């Protein structure tokens, strides 16, 4: 019975890690690791160093993927550092203001305002806001793919090792 409860908590942590993509206040990597550690400490402490090292590397990539994608697209579309920073903060604020659409709408509007304040034309500001949208979506896709890889690897590690 205890094993079933532990497995339900592990699965719930994996599901919650995906919810963290839509609600950035939920730390997806941490929640994912809760699932790994629950299994390790409560069910079977038999993972190899290869598993743990790979999960650490993938976690670092997972954390950095948002920043890299956002930065790349905002720069590619001619955005400023202020626009880039504002987009990151606006994603978090937007997830509370208008869930779940706030993570798209609020950064878009905030980036337009920031870029207009910095003397950009309306067309340039909208272009940068579109870039920040692509950055967020690119980061979200990268996070989903990385989390899926990590979860599949977890289950493969359980079966093989």
MITOR-330028 format. One record per residue (C-alpha): residue in three letters; y, x, z. Coordinates in steps of 0.1 Angstrom, whole numbers, plus 5000, padded with zeros to 4 digits. Layout:
% MITOR-330028
ALAYXZ...
***
This chain:
% MITOR-330028
UNK500050005000UNK502450285009UNK501650454975UNK502750134957UNK506050124976UNK506650484968UNK505950424931UNK508250124930UNK510950344945UNK510350614920UNK510550364891UNK513650204906UNK515350544908UNK514550614871UNK515950274861UNK518950324883UNK519650664866UNK520150464833UNK522450224851UNK524550524860UNK525350574823UNK527150244822UNK528450274858UNK529450644861UNK530050614898UNK526250614901UNK525150984899UNK522350964873UNK521051314878UNK520851274916UNK519150934913UNK516651084888UNK515951374912UNK515351124940UNK512350994920UNK511051344914UNK511351434951UNK509851114963UNK506751194943UNK506651554954UNK507151494991UNK505351154995UNK502551164970UNK501551504955UNK503351834959UNK501751994929UNK504452064903UNK504652404887UNK507652634887UNK507952554850UNK508552194857UNK511152254884UNK512952524863UNK513052294833UNK514352004853UNK517152214868UNK518152334833UNK517951984819UNK519951844849UNK522752104842UNK522852004806UNK522851634816UNK525851684839UNK527751894813UNK526951674783UNK529651424791UNK532251684795UNK531251874763UNK531051554742UNK534251414754UNK536151744751UNK534751804716UNK535751474702UNK539151454718UNK539951804705UNK538451724671UNK540751414668UNK543851604679UNK544051504715UNK545851684743UNK544351814776UNK546051534794UNK544451274771UNK541051444777UNK541451434814UNK542751084815UNK539850964794UNK537351104820UNK539150944849UNK539650614830UNK535850584824UNK535250584861UNK538150344869UNK537250124840UNK533650084852UNK535049904883UNK537949714867UNK536149534838UNK532349604842UNK530649704819UNK533249694791UNK535849884811UNK534150214804UNK535150164768UNK538449964769UNK540250134798UNK539850494785UNK540850374750UNK544050224763UNK544850504787UNK544450774760UNK546750584737UNK549350564765UNK549050924775UNK549251044739UNK552350824732UNK553950964763UNK553351304748UNK555451204718UNK552551134694UNK552850864668UNK551050534673UNK548650634645UNK547850974661UNK547450814696UNK544950564682UNK543150834664UNK542751034696UNK541650724715UNK538950674689UNK537951034694UNK537650974732UNK535550664725UNK533150874702UNK533051134730UNK532050884756UNK529450724733UNK528151074723UNK527851174759UNK526050854768UNK523550894740UNK522951254750UNK522451144786UNK519950874776UNK517951114755UNK517951384782UNK516851134809UNK514051004787UNK512851354781UNK512951434818UNK511051114828UNK508451164801UNK508051524812UNK507651404848UNK504751174838UNK503151444816UNK503351684845UNK501651434868UNK498751374843UNK498251734832UNK498851934864
***
